[in-house]
Amino acid sequence: MAETTLQLGIVTGYLLVALGVGLLAYRLTDRTAEDYYLASRTFGTVVLLFTTFATLLSAFTFFGGPNLAYSAGPEWILVMGLMDGILFAILWYVLGYKQWLVGRKNGYVTLGEMLGDRFGSTWLRGAVAAISIFWLFPYVMLQQKGAGQAIVGLTDGAVPFWVGAGGITLFMILYVAIAGMRGVAWTDTLQGLFMLGIVWVAIGWVLSAAGGATAATDAVAASNPEFLRLGGGVYSPQWMLSTAISIAFGVTMFPQINQRFFVARSKRVLKRTLSLWPVLVVLLFVPAFMLGTWAAGLGVEVPEGGNVVPAVLEAYTAPWFTAVVVAGAMAAMMSSSDSMLLSGASYLTRDLYRPLTGRADAVDDALGGEATVARIGVVIFASLSFVASLYAPGTLVQIGDTAFSGFAQLALPVLVALYWDGTTKWGISAGIGGSQLFYLLSTFEVLRYLSELLLGRPVVALPADYFGWTPAIAGMLLGLALTLAVSRWTTNSAGEDPSVYAVTGAEAD
Amino acid sequence: MSARATRGGWVWAVVAVLLSALAIPWFLWRDGTVVAGLPVWLWWHIGWMLLASVAFRVFVRRAWGVGIEEV
């Protein structure tokens, strides 16, 4: 019991430190929407790198990923490396830099605004926001599930699931309501550094107790020889590539990541961050996922519904350190979730609430009615996803993957719009609408239910895969094809203005 | 967009595809050789990521803006 109290004390203490940093930033936050949502576009290299990094990393890095390595082998490192270290870095330039220039030129805060302005369509703006908020939901729920499981695992069930999940929900609501982007980014920086530090301490500790990397790997070779051979089992080439591609593209359309494309202080900041991506990814993912792999060789038992990382730490390190790592995992979840709620709130207020209430060009005022709507929205959103986290079926990986792939459907139509003046309103609408519809039907088995209802037997269903490639990839290609084809067949409508995306870069040195 | 810039853009596009294509060492598929406590394919990946970092650095210094900044 004393041990549990100490561990809970460590987790709580860490959360309070993070909250303190948020409050400090809050004192420096202006009362304008641009400052609340984007910290007035003033981020330097370290803060931008770590806020994006910490936002990218969620419960999955510490729990879902290592669990997968524990059960299927460490190839997941390669998927994550390709996804976050290379594909995302390339998109950081291709999408991110272009978006930053365009956003700076025209003062955009959200993706919906950027598209709505170019295509002269409030409907498109609202649709992009609605789609984004729809996919954000399972992902916020994922973080809450992770928090609940972490606390249950840490205390051996002494603290029930709902307390952990509910605690993190309350914390997030508090956080987002008071601290805007600056607070979120500062705590992200702290949390990113913290996560990197503890994962290396953890791997060092476990390996020194287990007799070194060679001994630990030999144990894996004896217990699970398949793990060390590249590929096999779940890891087919198509699955690895599908996952890496759909998640990398999906990440760029996540509201909380996409908004970070707007916040760099200068071109130099974006340049410096680019080459650091692959290094940072290796530094974090190799130790985190090898920990899961080695745990399999060391014969660590993971309780039903539990996670491998806390289990291996409990077996080889001190109880207080397990709590520190769980606090780190909580940090990973919070740094993702607080950003999600903040960005979700900006989408909700700017792209849905304003246009619907006929105030699309209202004066920015973060303390007026809009901010109240944003905060109410945050509370409702977080509470609903909390309730869902208590009852939702499916593993962490499945739910997370659903959200990423849903966002991935947006990426190619947006890319086409940014680079091709010939894109029309109907083209991008068909691309976004068609790919979303296709992916929804693939994921949620709506067709099967409908055919059961109408015909009494499940005759209609979309394939589960396309020559080994996932529906997410098929949907992305469909979205691309629709955007290009429909744009060719239609002409620009009144109100469209391709010139808003023309940038020289000269004004941004 | 000058012809030189366009050519540079294509070269960098090829580099980007290469970097993505070989982050997973397909030629080591089903290989399980272990060196210094880690599978060889994982060492390849770690080295490849460092190479990618260097390639990105060169890109930033020499070609930043290609394909985006309209002249």
Interface residues (C-beta under 8 A of the other chain):
Chain A: P74 I77 L78 V79 G81 L82 G85 I86 L87 A89 I90 Y93 V94 Y97 K98 L101 G212 A213 T214 A216 T217 A221 P225 L228 R229 L230 G231 G232 P237 M240 L241 K267 K271 R272 L274 S275 L276 W277 P278 V279 V281 V282 V286 M290 A502 V503 T504 G505 A506
Chain B: A16 L19 S20 A23 I24 P25 W26 L28 W29 R30 D31 G32 V34 A36 G37 L38 P39 W41 L42 H45 I46 M49 L50 A52 S53 V54 F56 R57 F59 V60 W64 G65 G67 I68 E69 E70 V71
